[in-house]
Amino acid sequence: MSAPLLVIAAGGTGGHMFPAQALAEEMLARGWRVKLSTDARGARYAGGFPDAVEIEEIPSATFARGGPLAKLGVPFRLAGGVISAAVKMLRDRPAVVAGFGGYPSFPAITAATLLKLPRMIHEQNGVLGKVNKAFAGRVSAVACGTWPTRLPDGIEGIHTGNPVRAAVLSRAGAPYIPPGDYPMSVLVIGGSQGARILSDTVPTALAGLPDDIRRHLRVAHQARPEDMDRVTAAYDAAGIRAEVQSFFTDIPNRLADAQLVISRSGASSVADISVVGRPSILIPFAAAAEDHQTANARGLVEAEAAILIPESRLEPAALCEQIGAILSHPQAAVKMAHGALAYGLPDATTRLAAVVEDLAYGQKQPA
């Protein structure tokens, strides 16, 4: 008897692909076979998947890209993708089909729905993406990476959490050193789209801190390449030791060393911060679809582990005040760190795998 098959349907962004990869690795370890259903663009981002995962390229398309002529062809490409996915599933029947959002997941989840196969979706953000929203009422399980997640009426979610990288798990719950009269690390991170406003405000905010705090700061600041020189100059002018890079390869270690994290609230960033357990100031990216970064931040804020500053209200004086409040009150900072840790789910991948096996072994039936 062959091993059960899991088909994972996911798009090309890291937000979709990383939790999909984590689940693939876990299911392979449990003796399952795993296939990844994605489009040509997604396949280019699948290099991190284990070699044992068979990658199936399925035609897909979105109305959000291209001109009028390209949009006219979208329904035909999607239909072709659904037919292709269905044929593959009839030849090698999956025990479960799991969608991770993004338009490349549409054909496989549609095919699974037509064939009445056990199926689920995982949503990384606190608001369902368009494809996941379309299928939320047509699957047996909606796994939520962020809690609470805004769901349609009548839909119940399962809080699995967002899987984090092995390097982050290795620093899970690392002891927190509260702020004090010694070097204090501040980590500033933002996605490529959202990093500029942090470069505009954070150096000025830190420069405005009282000298007895400012002189102890050690800042690691992620900035866009075109902003690095001016950000570095701003820290130098303020007499603050800072390392400014466009990308940090050792974020887990920097999180573990930090007394405070200033960050956008992408789903992966929130998961990393909570699993390691660090106080944070979160500035949601205002242009995020349906303001999902504000929803992502809500759980940490309610856990009294983070301070949320809307982008519309972000200015150096207000940010300086919040930074000073955390770094000058060690006991409050420790409480925030503990709150973050309590909110985090380092076993998110195991929880996701449990949902898959519940579906496969008949404890849940497809809608």
N, C-alpha and C positions, 0 to 999 in steps of 0.2 A: 504494500500500500504506500503510495507516494505521500510525501509530506504535504500538509495543507499550504495553500498559496494565498498570500496577501498581495493584492494590487494596491499600490500607493499612487494616488494621483496628485500631482503638485506642479506649481509653476516655477519660474526661474529666479525669483527673489530669495534672498537669504531668509527672510521671515517665514516663507513657506517651506523652503527646502531643508533648513536645519532640523526642525522637529520631525520632518518626514525621514530624514537620514537617521536621526536618533531612534525612531521607531523601527526602521529597517534593520539596524544593527541589533536591536533587542530581539526582534522576531527571528532573525537568523540564529541568534544564540539559543533560542527556544526550539530550534529544529524546524522552523518554517522555511518555505521558499518565498522569495520576495521579488516582485517586479515593480519597476517605476514607470508609470504612464505619464508622459509629458510631451511637450512639443519640441521643435528643433532648438528654440532658444533655451528652453529649460534643460535640454540635454547637455548644453554647453556648461551649465552650472552644476552638473551632477558628478563632478570629479571626486567629491568626497565620499560618495557612496561606496560600500564594499564591492569588490569585484564580483561577489556572488549574486549581486542584484542585477537582474536582466533589465536593461533600459529599452522601453518600447516608445518610439517616437510616433505620436498620434497627431494628425492635423488639427489645428485649433486657430482661433482668431478672436479679436475683440473689436467692438464698435468704438473703443476709445482711441484708436490709432488709425492713421491713414486718411486719405481724402474720400470724397463721395463715392468714387468708383470702387475703392477698396472696401468701403462699408457695405456696398451692394453685394460683395462676394462673401461677407461674413457668414450668413446663414448656410450657404452651400459648403463652406469649409467646415463649419461646425457639424453639419449633417454628415459630411464625409468622415469626420473624426469619430462621431458616434458609431457609425456603421463599422469602421475599422476596429474600434475598441470592442464592440459587441462580437465581431467575428473572432477576435483573439480570445475573448472570454468563453465563447462556445467551444473553442478548441482546447482550452486549458482553463477549466472552471475555477474561479477564485473561491476560497472559503469566505473571504471578506474583501470589500473594496473600501479604502479609506481615502477621503479627499482632504487636502490641506489648503484649499482655497486657490484663488487665481484662475484666470480663464483657461489655462491649460488643463485644469482638473475637470472642466465641464464635460468633455466627451466621455471619460471613463465613468463618472458618477451618473451621467444620463444613461449610458449603456447598462450599468448595474441596476438602475431603477427599472428600465424596460424589461430586463431579464429577471427581476425580482430577486436579486442576490443580496445577501446581508451587506449592509453598507453603513458608513459613519462619516462624519466630518469632524475636523479639528480646526478651531478658530483661535488664532494666536492673540488677537486684539480684543479689547473690551466692547467692540461693536462688530457685528458680522460683516464681512466683505460681501460684495454683490453676489458672487457665485454661491458662497455658503448660505447666504440669506435665501437664495432661490431654492436650495435643497433642504433647508432646516426642517421643513415639515414632511420631507419624503425619505428621511433616513431614520434608523433606529436609535442612533445615539449622536448627540452633539457634544463633543468634548471641548471644554473651554480652557484655554491657556491662561486667561486673565479672569479674575473674579472680583466683583461681579461682572458678567457679560450681558450686554443689552440684547435680549432675545425677543422674537415675535411672541405675541400672546399665545398661550397654550403650549409653548415649547419649553421643555425642561432641559437644562444643561447639566453636564457632569464636570465638576471642577477637577481636571487632571493636572493643570499647570502647564507651563511651557518647558520642554526639555532644555537643559543647558549643556554646554560643551563639557567634555571630560575634564578639561583644564580648570573649568569653573567648579565642577564638583570636587576636585581635589582640594579646593580652598573653602569648601562649604563650612560655614560656622567657624571660620578662623577667628581666634581670640581678638577682640576689639580693644585697642588701646585708646582710651578717651583723650580728648584734647587736654593740653597742659603746657607747662613751661619748658617745652622741648620741641624739637622739629615735628611739625604737623603736616601731613600730606593731604592735599586737596586734588582730586581727580576731576577733570572737566572733559566730558565726552558728549559728542553729538554726531548724528549721521551726516553724510556728505551734504545733504540738502539743508540740514538744520543747524550746521555748525557756525555759520556766520554770525548770527545774533549773539551767540555765546562769546565769540571773539570780540564783538563790539562792546559787550557789557561787563564780562567777568573780570578782565584785568583792571578796569577802572573801579569796579566794586571792591576788589581785594586791596587795591591801593588806598581805599578810603578807610580801611580798618585801623583801629588804634595800634600804635607802634608795638605795644607789648604782645599783640597777636601777629601783626604783619611780619615782624622780624623772625618769627619761627616758621613761616610758611615755606613749604616745598611743593610747588605746583607742577602737575603733569597735565598739559592742555592739548587736546586734539583740535587742530584747526585745518581749514582748507589750505591747500598748498599756496594759493595766491595771498593768503592772509598771514602766513607764518612770520614773515619779517616784521610786520607792524605789531603783531601780538608779542613777539619776542622783545621788540623795542619798548613796548608799554610796560612789560614786567621789569625790564632793566631800569627804566626811568623811575619805577616805584621801589627799586631796591629789593625786588622779590625774586628768589631763586626759582626759575621755571624751566621746564623741559617742554618745548613745543614741537609737536610732530603732526604729520598729516594722518598717521595711523600708528597705533600702538599694538605690537604683537603680543604683549604680555599683560593684557587687561586684567586677567584673573589675579595676578600677583599685585598689580597696582590697586585693585579693589581691596584686597586683603590688607594692604598697607595704609589705606586711606582712613583719615578721620572724618572726611566729608566727601561726598560725591555730588557734583553739579552736572545734571544730565538732561537730555531730552528723554521722553518717556515712551520710546519704542518698546514693543513687547519683550524683545530679547534683553534690552538694557534693564528693564524692570525685573525680569526674572533673575538676571545675574546679580543685581544689587540685593535682591531679597534672599537669594540662596547663600551668598557670602555673608549678608547681614550688616549693612552699613547705612548710617544716616544719609539722607539725600535731599537735595533741592531739585525738584523736577520742573522743567519748563516745556510743556507740550508743544509740539510743532503745529502751529496754527493752520497750516495748509493740509494737514493730514485728513484723509477722507473721513467725512462725518465726525470730525474731531475725535477720532479714536484714541489719540494719545492722551487726551484728558481722561477718557474712560480707563485707559491702561494704568494711569497714575492713581486712580481712586482707591484701590485696595490698600496701597502703601500709606496713603494719606489717612484713611480711616483707621489704619493700624497705628497711627501716630508715629510712623517711621519716616515720613517725608513731608516736606513743605512744598506745596504747589504754587507756582507763580505763572499765571497766564501770560502768554507772549505779549498781549496787548498792554500788560501792566509791568513788563520787565524794563526796569531802568536801574542804573548803577546804585543809586542811593537806597532804593528798596531792597535790592539784592544784598548790598553791603550790610544792611540791618539784619537780615535773616541769617547771613553767614556769621556775623558777630554773635548773634543770639545762640547759635549752636556751638561755636568754638570757645565761647566764654562760659559755657555751662556744661561741664563734663558729665554731671549726673543725667541731665536731659539728653545729651548725646548718647550715653549708654542706653537709656530707655528707648531711644529711636533705633539703635542698632538691634536691640532685643526684639523690638516690634517688627523690624524688617525680617529678622530670622524666623520669627513665628509665622509670618505671612508666607514665606518661601516654601516651595515644594521641591526639594531635591530629588524626590522619587517620581517626578512627572513622567518620565519615560516608562517606568514600571506601571504607573496608573493607566497610561495610554494602552500599553500592551494588554492589560487586564480587560479593557473595554473590547479590544479586538477579539480576545479569546471568549469573552461572554457572548459576543455575536456568533462566533464560529460554532460554539458548542450548544447553541440553542436557547440560552437564557434570555435572549432578546430576539424579537422577530422584526423584520423590516416593515416599515409603514406601507 
